[in-house]
Amino acid sequence: MQHFSDRHGGVSVDQFASLNVAFHVGDDPEKVEKNRSKIAATHGPLQYMNQVHGNRVAIIEGITDETPTADALVTGIPGIGLAVMVADCIPLLLRSPESVAAVHVGRRGLVNGVALHTLSAMKEMGATEISAEIGPAICGECYEVSEEIYQEVVQLHPAAAAHTPHGTKSLDLPKALTVLLQRESVAVKNLNICTRESDQHFSYRRDGQTGRQIGAISL
């Protein structure tokens, strides 16, 4: 199973309409539970994580009610679904015959190497040929940043350098992540959907308080 959700098909209302899966954004918890149940009914039970823009990788051997604090989940057990929540950050799904991973890659995640940490964890579990899919995320033209943040990221990842249509500094995180993964011999597919431009997806940059969609994967 490999799936990216959008914002449609759930029970949440107002700014969370309608398939919000995040408890931490201010939505009614009962509605969030129903939304997660709807996704689980189609794609099977999913392990979520408490994402903190770090680089901790959690190895999942069974789905539990305890939510690990991490920004990447890895499993080598068939049938265990992993989920990453996003609303502009990159939902990165990694697959090999031996293991799969769901990774939360925002600006800080790119800088702190969460994707590389995840690849290392997969390789320790025997993965050799790994492929990647980059789901809906904010594009380079829409992710305007300050000069300080621009320099911090571009010094480490030159491929992230971008500009808005107005000529101000911005960051192309999907492009930078693609270059990073390809250097590690990972085949990359990018859906090329910008969350800020798509009214089918939640976007924190566009709307402020809003819901979260997911990327989900299992062996």
Residue pairs with C-beta under 8 A, 6 or more apart in sequence:
1 43
1 44
1 81
1 216
1 217
1 218
2 93
2 95
2 133
2 216
2 217
2 218
3 43
3 214
3 215
3 216
3 217
4 91
4 135
4 136
4 191
4 213
4 214
4 215
4 216
5 19
5 21
5 39
5 213
5 214
5 216
6 19
6 136
6 198
6 200
6 201
6 213
7 17
7 18
7 19
7 20
7 200
7 201
7 202
7 211
7 213
8 18
8 19
8 200
9 18
9 19
9 38
10 17
10 18
10 19
10 20
10 31
10 34
10 35
10 38
11 18
11 31
11 34
11 35
11 38
12 18
12 19
12 20
12 27
12 28
12 31
12 32
12 35
12 211
13 31
15 207
15 209
15 210
15 211
16 25
16 26
16 27
16 31
16 210
16 211
17 211
18 35
19 35
19 38
19 39
19 211
19 213
20 27
20 31
20 32
20 35
20 202
20 210
20 211
20 212
21 32
21 35
21 36
21 39
21 48
21 83
21 85
21 211
21 212
21 213
21 214
22 32
22 85
22 211
22 212
23 29
23 32
25 209
25 210
25 211
25 212
26 209
27 211
36 46
36 48
39 46
39 214
39 216
40 46
43 81
43 216
43 218
44 79
44 81
44 218
45 63
45 81
46 63
46 81
46 82
46 83
46 214
46 216
47 60
47 63
47 64
47 68
47 73
47 75
47 80
47 81
47 82
47 83
48 67
48 83
48 85
49 58
49 67
49 68
49 69
49 70
49 71
49 72
49 73
49 83
49 84
49 104
50 67
50 68
50 69
50 70
51 70
51 71
51 84
51 85
51 104
52 69
52 70
52 71
53 71
53 104
53 106
53 108
53 109
53 112
54 69
54 70
54 71
54 108
54 109
54 112
54 114
55 71
55 72
55 109
55 112
55 113
55 114
55 117
56 69
56 70
56 71
56 72
56 117
57 70
57 71
57 72
57 73
57 74
57 101
57 114
57 117
57 118
57 121
58 68
58 70
58 72
58 73
58 74
59 74
59 75
59 121
59 125
60 68
60 73
60 74
60 75
60 77
60 80
60 82
61 75
61 77
61 80
62 77
62 80
63 80
63 81
71 103
71 104
71 105
71 109
71 114
72 84
72 101
72 102
72 103
72 104
72 114
72 115
72 117
72 118
72 121
73 82
73 83
73 84
73 101
73 102
73 103
74 82
74 99
74 100
74 101
74 118
74 121
74 122
74 125
75 82
75 99
75 100
75 101
75 218
75 219
76 98
76 99
76 125
76 126
76 219
77 219
78 218
78 219
79 218
79 219
80 218
80 219
81 216
81 217
81 218
82 100
82 101
82 102
82 216
82 217
82 218
83 102
83 214
83 215
83 216
84 91
84 92
84 93
84 102
84 103
84 104
84 214
84 215
84 216
85 91
85 104
85 212
85 213
85 214
86 104
86 135
86 136
86 137
86 195
86 212
86 213
86 214
86 215
87 195
87 201
87 202
87 203
87 204
87 210
87 211
87 212
87 213
88 106
88 137
88 138
88 143
88 195
88 196
88 203
88 204
88 205
89 104
89 105
89 106
89 109
89 137
89 138
89 173
90 103
90 104
90 105
90 106
90 109
90 134
90 135
90 137
90 173
90 174
90 177
91 102
91 103
91 104
91 134
91 135
91 136
91 137
91 213
91 214
91 215
92 101
92 102
92 103
92 104
92 105
92 115
92 132
92 133
92 134
92 135
92 177
92 215
93 100
93 101
93 102
93 103
93 132
93 133
93 135
93 215
93 216
93 217
94 100
94 101
94 102
94 103
94 118
94 119
94 122
94 130
94 131
94 132
94 186
94 217
95 101
95 130
95 131
95 132
95 133
95 217
96 122
96 127
96 128
96 129
96 130
96 131
97 127
97 129
98 122
98 125
98 126
98 127
98 128
99 122
99 125
99 126
99 127
99 219
100 217
100 218
100 219
101 118
101 121
101 122
101 217
102 215
102 216
102 217
103 109
103 114
103 115
103 118
104 114
105 114
105 115
105 173
105 177
106 173
107 145
107 149
107 153
107 171
107 173
109 115
110 153
110 156
110 157
110 160
110 173
110 176
110 177
110 180
111 152
111 153
111 156
111 157
115 177
115 180
115 181
116 180
116 184
119 130
119 181
119 184
119 186
122 130
123 130
130 184
130 185
130 186
130 187
131 186
131 187
131 188
131 189
132 181
132 186
132 187
132 188
132 189
133 188
133 189
133 190
133 191
133 215
134 174
134 177
134 178
134 188
134 189
134 190
134 191
135 191
135 193
135 215
136 191
136 193
136 194
136 195
136 198
136 201
136 213
137 173
137 174
137 193
137 194
137 195
138 173
138 194
138 195
138 196
138 203
138 205
139 172
139 174
139 192
139 194
139 196
139 197
140 160
140 162
140 170
140 171
140 172
140 173
140 174
140 175
141 162
141 163
141 164
141 165
141 170
141 194
142 164
142 170
142 194
142 196
142 197
142 205
143 162
143 170
143 171
143 172
143 173
143 196
143 205
144 164
144 168
144 169
144 170
145 153
145 169
145 170
145 171
146 169
147 169
149 171
150 161
150 169
150 170
150 171
153 160
153 171
153 176
154 160
154 161
154 171
157 176
157 179
157 180
159 172
159 175
159 176
159 178
159 179
160 171
160 172
160 173
160 175
160 176
161 171
161 172
162 169
162 170
162 171
162 172
162 175
163 169
163 170
164 170
174 190
174 192
177 188
178 188
178 190
181 188
182 188
193 201
195 201
195 202
195 203
195 205
195 206
196 203
196 205
196 206
201 213
202 210
202 211
202 212
202 213
203 210
204 210
